[in-house]
Structures are given as C-alpha cells and as structure tokens.
Amino acid sequence: MPELSDVTRGRLLYGGDYNPEQWPEEVWFSDVGLMREAGVNLVTVGVFSWGRLEPSPGSFDFGWLDRVLDLLHHNGIGVSLATPTASPPPWMSLRHPDTLMVTADGVRMSHGSRNHFCPSSAVYRHCATRITTALARRYASHPALSMWHVNNEYCEVCYCGGTARHFRRWLAARYESLEAVNDAWATTFWSQHYGEWEEILPPRAAPYLRNPTQVLDFRRFCSEALLECFRAERDVLREITPDVPVTTNFMGLHAPLDYWRAAAEQDFVSHDWYPDLEDPGACVESALSYDLMRGLAGGPWFLMEQSASASRGPRRPPGQLRAQSLQAVARGADAVCFFQWRASRAGAEKFHSGMVPHRGADSRVFREVSALGRDLASLPGVVGAPVPAQVAIVVDWDSWWAVGDEHLPARIDLLRRLRDFYEPLWRLGIVVDFVRPSSDLAGYRLVLAPNLYLLTAADAAGIRSYVDGGGTFVMGFLSGVVDENDHVLLGGCPALLTDVMGLCVSEFLPQSGTLTCDSELLGSFVADFWADDVETTTASVVAAVSGGELEGMPVVLRNDFGEGTAWYVATRPSSGAMRALLGHVASQAGVPSSPPPEGVEVVRRGDFQFVINHRSEPAEVVVDGAHTDLLSGEVVSGAAVLPRYGVKVLQALP
C-alpha cells in the first residue's frame, strides 16, 4: 500500500491549494515561476472545479486541466489531484433536488455555496464516482500526479427522507432486529416504542430533549455515511492507480467524522488547521491538534491547509507564519501547505489570504512564504523522523458525541477538557501522543483520560490491565458514566473502574462559582465548573474543598492498584494547580520534564531539537552542548537568544 513517504521522497513537501481555473491562462506561467522562487514542490489542484470539469452531466472538459498539469510537471512541481466532489455543480441540484441536504428543522439547502450535498443520496454518489473515475483514467499515467486528495473537509449531516431510509438500513445491520433497537434506545421512556422500521426517523427538530441513544446512533451513522462516500471514491482510485496514495483532509478536533475510523481508511493523514490569531495561547491548541494528527497517522502526517496571513480578524505578525509552520514539522508534519496559492479576486473567500496576496509577489507575505520554502529545503533529515512521547491522552469520538448531548447536568465541552490536561504538559515541555481507549497503552509511562463519559467493558479492561501492570493513569470527572448505548452504568462511577480508582461518585455537582481547595502537595488553589461527590474506598485524598457547603469533599485522589497508580481529578482545578499536579504525577511516573521559558516550545524529532519562540518579544534559552542550527548554519551552545517568533532547529555536533 502506498504511503506518505512515496510522495515526500526524502524532502519536506511545500505548497498549497492552486486554483488556476479562477485566473486567465497567461497568469499560470507567472504562477509556476513564483512557485519555483518560493521553493514550492507540490500543489493541490481541482478541489472545487467540478463545474468546470463536468459542465453538464457526463460531458467532461479536461483540456484546461491537461495544460495545468503539463505546466506544473515541466517546472518540477508535483500535483495532489483532488476529486472535486465537495461542491456539486448547479446542474445536479436542479435535476435532482433530493441530492441537497436538509437541516434538522426541515429546510432544504440550495446550491450557491459548498458542501451542500446529502451523503446518503444515491444520485450524488453515482455522480461523484463518475467524475472520480474519469479523472483517474485521464491522469493515471501523468507524471505530475503525486497523490489523490478526495473531497474536502467531510462534515455534511442531512436529515432528509433518503437519509432516514439509509439510517434504518444502518440500524438493521447494526442491531439485526427492531426489538434490539428498542432495547438499545430504551424506547419505553416517553412512549417511543417502534413497531415498524418505517417509524424510525433521524433525530429531527423536537419540542424538547431528543432520545440520547438515537442521537448517538445517528452521529455514528452520519460518520459512517461520510466514510462510505470516501471509500467509494478511494476504491476507484486504488483500482486505477494502485501506486498513488490517497488521503482526505481532516480539520483538527471535528465532531461529525470519527477520525480514528477515517484515518484507518487512508494511506496517510492530512490536516487543515487555522489557529485563532487573537488567542495568545493559540500555539498550545495548534500543538494539541498536531499531536492528534500524529496519533491518528501513527507517525508523520501532512499539513494540507493553513493561512498565510489573515482571513478574518488580525493579520499574522511578521515571523509567526514561520514559527507556526515549523511547529507543525516539529510535531510530525512532513508537508507544509496553505490555502491557497494565489488569493482569489472574487467569490466568498476573496479575502482569505494566499501565498501570493492581492498585492502580488512584491509583498511581505510572499517574502515570508519564500523564506519558509528555503527553511524547509534545509531540513531533509527531518523527513520521516519520529516524535518520541512517553505520555498519552485518550480521546474517543463515541464518548465525545455522547457527552456533548444536551440532556447532561451541564454542557461539557470536550475540547476545553482536553486543553485543561494538555496545556500544563505543553508548558512542562512534555510531548504527548493521542490514543484511542482501545489502544495498547503498555508503551506509555503515563496515560490521561480528561473525560471518558462513555466507557465500554472492553476499554475498561484495557485500562485496568495497564494500571495493574505498572502504568500511571489519570482520569477526569464525569467518566465511566454510561455504556456504549448511553445507558447509565449503575452502582456509581467511574463504573467498571471503581476499584482501580479506589472511589465511587454518588452525585454530580456542576458549579456556577469557584471552589477553594487545599492540598499538602499542591497548596491552596481554586477550582470551578464541576465537582463530583466522591466517596473513597481505597484511594487517598490529595486535595479537598476547604470551605463552604462542600468543605472536606475530595477533589483530587490517588490510588495504588496492582503494580500501578490511578489518579482522579473530580473538578476543574486552576491552570497552575493542574500544572503542579501533572508535573508531580509525571515525575512519579518517571517522565522527565524541562519547562521552557514562557511562550517557548522545545520538541525533539528524531535527531533534531526544535526550539520555537511563540512570543512577540525575544526569549532566552539555554542549549546544553554544542549544536548546529540548521536554519542559520550557526553553532549554538549555552545561552541563546531567540528573536520574536524565532526558531532554531538544532543538531548536536559530533
């Protein structure tokens, strides 16, 4: 099976989405000249060109695309050729209005934007397979073809009648009988019993809370429907071009598509990431998303899209583009690409930045883009190198879908819970892998589960075995509450692991204010948002509420189990307290930490150490031993100053 290494061929890939159909043909020649100047070696072509490639049903116009691929190849630039199926042309919806998605409120979308298709539509799937087949046959032997980019940012959710029929077929395959559906969905509640399959509908708009298991199953189904669309196109491409790798682009932590399942279907993982330029801690969330991609990929991955400057809000300050791009490389990316090559002059995203902005090549943005190309060309040894981690964070899409439902005691934002655990580790200089709860955890000294609201018996057994065998495990509040059908696991939580954790939660206590807590280990600190009413069995109390109605209630606990240790965090401690707690837990687990200066990130990838200053002012770092900075060629030893948004990629001297 082809892999990302078949595309990289010992070099970091650099480029972006290229939309030549938006420009007169004479501009194309200028484009490839500027691409060579910037060090671009790969561009994505055709993402939103279905209407140009198939202007009427079954009638194809590939002439312009032939010329584009020939021109790119002649200039030494590879092509990530997209199937344009994210944005069907108007002729499809006019002839087949049932291909348009319908919202939960019953509103049918229209063409005129993008991503407006119903994933369950047989007509859409037929047309998508037809254009994919035509592209694959046309360009199977074209020397510019480096990889396939299927669709774009799968995210579509539809509630139409066709989706309802597809949902029922999926349920019949999953449960085999209507009686099993009724049991899983607990339809005795609120008189929801189903006597015929046709009675089952998607969880459309309702006057009050919807059936939680129906909602959970619909989310599972929607993810699978999108994967069916992907597989249909991928299978065509693999049959016609078996040696060309296939991917589709993810979007960080994104709910509609189960990325664990989707990653397993691709030849390599690719990622679109647009950090909030107004968030001073955006570099932390970027690192989190990059570590997640590396976990999904099981190694190197592909940064498919980012912005060269502003799209909305503030512009990127000078230097930040370089810092954030090299941050992705430090955390496992073997490709750095952008949306888009040339900023559009018209359309809904005409103010989305490009590598070549509206001003043209004589601009700060293009100069920074070209400098970044030179930087990436100086790092061939990084390609394919691993990013070692001794710590893992567990994330599970089923649990995420379940805990995000509206019927819980408080709305749980899983992304915030993940960042509550991830950011202290980032500031401690500890690199993290992301894993599924079913993963083999034995290779990690420390495993954290910020939230596992939904916990299966098999996953609980894996965690139990990990701790019993000597691992250190940290679990956050509201975990182990329900099974795979979103039914409460009776007897208190974290169910199936109460003996491992040495405690039992009897009530959930969402907090509107703050709790003052005290700890011999952590000192005095505040917590907020949530508290579990914990009763200890074998666990020792590390921190407890120190005043008010909940005085004395445990909020951080530790339990010895087998050869290992389990920690439970029953509230949301302040960031300083979480850093102190996880620093202690990591040290006890044998995980070294080396907190860098504020705003500085230090990551080892293979034989290289990336030192990145995310601050808008200089920072001083101390480098142990003599190293060569591969970006500047300078020898670095001892104290070194990083300019604002400065980066060094260090390799130890022999």
PyMOL commands that set and color helices and strands:
alter all, ss='L'
color gray80, all
select helices_A, chain A and resi 5-8+20-22+25-38+50-53+63-74+90-95+97-99+122-139+161-175+178-185+189-191+197-199+212-240+259-263+282-297+320-330+364-377+380-382+397-403+414-427+457-468+498-501+575-588
alter helices_A, ss='H'
color red, helices_A
select strands_A, chain A and resi 13-18+42-45+78-83+145-150+246-247+249-250+270-272+301-305+333-338+391-394+432-435+446-449+472-476+503-508+514-518+525-536+540-545+554-561+564-569+571-573+600-605+608-613+619-629+635-642+647-652
alter strands_A, ss='S'
color yellow, strands_A
deselect
rebuild
show_as cartoon
